[in-house]
């Protein structure tokens, strides 16, 4: 059987296939088709079939990572979306949390609401915070709002009523009527998309979902058609923001959950690769041309978040807690009016790109500094596919050097150091905000630029180990092959732990359990091992910030909270609070805000191929050149070819390792060891 | 690089600077996440900072500009005090006349940082506590007539030592607050935050060496001063005057010097720019008020720093180097330099007006850069009463219009100038309090008309569900209006109305008020001001007028009367 993963990025579509018969992996890369990503996806399937000689019928699994939802929001290219909401509250999306976007920049603008104010329609109805009906929804009002929506002629509608996380009867009724009356319009209800409290965040999530819904649905149906046309008998599955695979039906209903599709595949893959190398606690460091994604993985499990934003708009569906900073190889350096060197936030992006790429860029970027410092090959990169314009890089950096009244070398080193310290800040942030000490973690570097800076970032943060996987540029596609099929089922509870209504708590758990079971029945492949896990989000009474603790196994298994279960959760909550903040309020009232079950159908995790053993790095030595390091200045440095390295080889710093999709810098105070799977495991000396 | 020279290279300076900012941000993350009360946790009414050994602010993560530099006074007070400072000590104060922030609910905590027995700096934070005792629940009513009515005054005291928390100050605060449990949780969160800052700062010193960090800090301060100087060189030399009024005193309150006139207190400033220097003189500003709208020195400074940074260079790192380069004088006994124990808790409304006049003065120098007046009040409302688990206090700040910019409309429904607190979600407040929000929406036509329209104010109707509640507030711009610029119209004022559209509807007499009794099912309507417009309305792009009309941001009538839409002479019509 052939298992295929296809990840679509901005420039390339990456295909990774695993032949389960012999355990071999096959990799293929082709240009993305930006107008319709599914064209390249289908081409990629055909190409990999050709390469492996497999028949379409041999394909038993097809995983896909897509950026369609993200691009729709970033390009403001979504559906004409209407909102139906509770009378009196038409401006929840406009007002948001009433904060201005920048404290001091008077020209900064808020992200405009995705729903034009003229397309907001209110209806008389009201639920209380307890979920009881305060103002009933009349049939006449319901009919009237459906007619108003019909007249407004939107492509999508989000139905968002106050307290629907507690009682969604009104919301469902309007959504059902809209679907019946307007079958061509994409309709979603906030409590279905994100059944959690806090109206702005829930409404915003539903609005984003509606806004991307029609385009995602068109894309998915084209994708399914094109895959079918290749003869592959299985429909594709898509990786969601929380690092679980979803069916096309789930994607159609919850498109907002694919906003982090690609990045989450990278995190899953990094966890898998690092796990096999023996590391369970890691921080992923995915640095590309324009941005860097970092995520904390604890005991092999990526930390989840429900607080994400896209383009300034909150999205409260479960997702991996991937923190993105606008710093990458294309980040531009400049000298400010006080004479200080800054790197970013402006970026040369992929067009025109760094000056060294010779595509017309003339601003000094991080990549240009790396070229001048000898870290990047000064003649060509991407295995020779891209010629490097060293002189252009030098001219660009000279501009900065002049403004600093210093030399080119000092300026280039400064750009590298400041870029590293900026990214170190992001790594610290994901660990500190998760209540973790980064020094107990390893840094897993991938993306085109991650391995170039990882050692210095690790040293800045105090981390001792960096892992660079064998194929850092196609890690996301690998992730699609090792990701479980998974979905989350949250339920709002808002009960006091001490005096909770056991009926209410059990009801929420039973509902979540039924949903999870139903989903597994529909989506788990026959014979797959399935698993349901659960957590509760809890807080001290009157706090408005929750911590997650696991639900007791007994409660998950029986779909009932047995005696002592809540007490166990409360104890776990105090413990988690102590871990995160250093103290607990032992005598304070504790609330259970939400419970969430996660249903998963496990996929077989392939053993990654091991490489041949050997200890002599000279076989892989391809060059020597002067490379500049922060502490020592330029040193004569050996350059190795990654493909030539053998398991067990030690590479003492300074050293450079080049490969098609990235370059790894090993500083003089670090030592790399090639492990059995070809990972570079770099030990960083900490002072 | 521990053994390197003590004059670090410029990149090392920045690496150290970035580390210090990261630490301040981490302290803020810990404070918010560990705090107990909604005010800090959800509304982020707190800030964190690091100081050098001389008490100069080096790095700050402020969520609200009113906190910019406002912890500096505490370090000065500590340096001047008789208290001995030992490793492990943590100090606390809230007294606005003795270095403790800008009003009593802001508790400031600081931990001196030692490396190998040497004092190298301070880790500090400030957080707004939801009740610190005093006459009125929430400790934030605008109509107290003395600081003593506003709550517990905490002198500079030792809060913890290397051996742990000192129980006495904690017990004092708890006993004096209506919400002792919250106070305890919030103060422990503040402690956790300064400890994180201390640990991380020690780490920076350990890595780079104290002489290097010290030298780098001096460079960082100098860099901010240089950025300010560079920005000032773009401002034409001259002295620029501007003044504006506070709302008149109401509820019978009188100014200190005699009976109140019909006019509110004047805020006047002369901003003198000369080369790369700037000085502000508040001469001509009215006397200190009998109610709590007085501005102590740290609040005045923070406001001035905010206004200069926003107009001149938003990227100036806020540190002592910037602050030291700004000259500020204010007449003693004026509303911007009151005599102890003048009440101060509602100082933010005056601060907003101070920001307005500094911006207004700079508009004359930089007419292409300065926006019209924002809603420029802090519409701070408090509902309190009894419910099943005891006493409740629900504080809320309602946003309004942001001033129209010189090239585009103002922002609707935002916090402006010295604050940027978020609202409490309706679903959260209805969980916690016996209140119901009937309405939360933009007010059409509230933004001043202009080529670029002023931002819209907000209407929030709160219904009382329980046995009754008490309403207190401080707000301004209910009489005076946010001004337009260059022909733009003024924004509409705010107001408080009980039971709008029902029998017994009444508008409250003004924005500074307490003790308004509300019965079950009464509705209290809060309307915040819109902002001023920029440029003549007749010059507005008719397409934007139509869009505003379609979106209900303006009414038909405004479109017709103010913008000429539908008239024969409608702009753009042949």
Interface residues (C-beta under 8 A of the other chain):
Chain A: X88 X89 X90 X91 X92 X94 X95 X96 X97 X98 X99 X100 X102 X103 X104 X105 X106 X107 X109 X110 X116 X117 X118 X128 X129 X134 X162 X163 X165 X197 X198 X199 X200 X201 X336 X337 X338 X339 X340 X341 X404 X406 X410 X413 X414 X417 X418 X421 X422 X424 X425 X428 X429 X432 X433 X460 X462 X494 X540 X542 X543 X544 X545 X580 X581 X582 X583 X585 X588 X631 X687
Chain B: X1 X2 X9 X10 X11 X13 X14 X15 X18 X19 X21 X22 X25 X26 X29 X30 X32 X33 X34 X36 X37 X38 X41 X42 X62 X64 X65 X181 X182 X184 X185 X188 X189 X192 X195 X203 X207 X223 X224 X225 X226 X227 X230 X231 X306 X309 X310 X311 X313 X314 X315 X371 X398 X399 X402 X403 X405 X407 X408 X411 X412 X413 X414 X415 X416 X420 X421 X422 X423 X424 X425 X426 X427 X428 X430 X431 X432 X436 X437 X438 X439 X440 X441 X442 X458 X461 X550 X551 X552 X553
